[in-house]
Amino acid sequence: MLTKKISWSIILIAGLLWSGQCFAEVNEMDSNFDGKVDQWQHMSAEGKVVKIEHDGDFDGKVDQVEIFEGDKKLVRVEFDKNQDGTMDHYQFYNAAGNIERIEKSSKLDGKIDSREIFGANKKLEKAEFDSNGDGTFETIQFYNNQEKLVRIESDGNGDGKIDSWSKFSGNGQLESTAFDTQGKGKPDQWQYYENGSETIKRVEYDTNGDGKADRWERFSGGKLSKVELDRNFDGKVDFTQKK
């Protein structure tokens, strides 16, 4: 009886839409014909679909919602990944119908702590992360046109300012990381790595804050092998100590 009732409802709604009549209602559907409603279509007064709710696992609870604007133009999809009644994954769409942003709650508690941004070419451009749950994205990852990681910027101390910058090669291998250890908004320490690994081969320091390195520590096999200094800050090494 439920399946037949739903079928007639769909026919009636289609007729009203075709005739251009304005109404506002919710249409219920049973997509798997088990006698239980698992989809709800919310209609505007003009007869346009503005929202569709789904019960994807047929447990009686909504776990996916599609939001529309205008002539059934999809603008957002929401998911409840752990079926606890709270949406924890969101996909946002642009005018062309492509995903422009994805927001996620890694703990599935409804608090967004990661965000992915996509460009006009549908490629991932940027990913942002809130690791401490304070509502601020303190780590940002940047990608090239091949969706390879090229740069990471981070706010390590949570003061709202970027204090480390990591660079990666074209194949995604870590090359260097610069640090702002003085909180002045610019790097004063640089670490360089061997062959994309996290093994340090060289560390440079700016000890007088002029933006130029004046102390160099060189490593071999992960161990400090040599220290060089520019004691008068003229850009030239004037002291070398071997370890």
Secondary structure, 3 states (H helix, E strand, C coil): CHHHHHHHHHHHHHHHHHHCCCECCEEEECCCCCCCCCEEEEECCECCEEEEEECCCCCCCCCEEEEEECCCEEEEEEECCCCCCCCCEEEEECCCCCEEEEEECCCCCCCCCEEEEECCCCCEEEEEECCCCCCCCCEEEEECCCCCEEEEEECCCCCCCCCEEEEECCCCCEEEEEECCCCCCCCCEEEEECCCCCCEEEEEECCCCCCCCCEEEEEECCEEEEEEECCCCCCCCCEEEEC
